[in-house]
Amino acid sequence: MEFLGSIKEKIKDFFSNNSKLTVTVVLLLVLFFTAGLICAIVYEALKPEPLKKSSITEGGPFTPVEQLIEPSYVPLNESYYFSREPLPQWDKKEAELWFTPLQEDSLEKLKDANKKTANDILGAAP
């Protein structure tokens, strides 16, 4: 009982010796700590139990209920094969087939967009 009396005395001294702002801040901290502690306890109490192992995974092999429908087949371009050996460099015919040179207006648009992005990033930087 003496212990509780000394705590009461210390609390009274704290209230009388400190400003209202200090007392308010300390009370808010104690309130937040208490609310957090209550939330943690409630969260742990309401946590769902882990799922038990289902009997479906322990069943036999898979047997389909309906017939499998194959996707539609689109033939590949004959000039392209998955197993072809890549060449270290394209020849002139392949370059004309696969490479599209950029047009001057496209390059200007790209340059302007890049300048705008750089200016937006730098903004009012000194």
Buried (B, 14 or more C-beta within 10 A) or exposed (E): EEEEEEEEEEEEEEEEEEEEEEBEEEEEEEEEEEEEEEEEEEEEEEEEEEEEEEEEEEEEEEEEEEEEEEEEEEEEEEEEEEEEEEEEEEEEEEEEEEEEEEEEEEEEEEEEEEEEEEEEEEEEEE
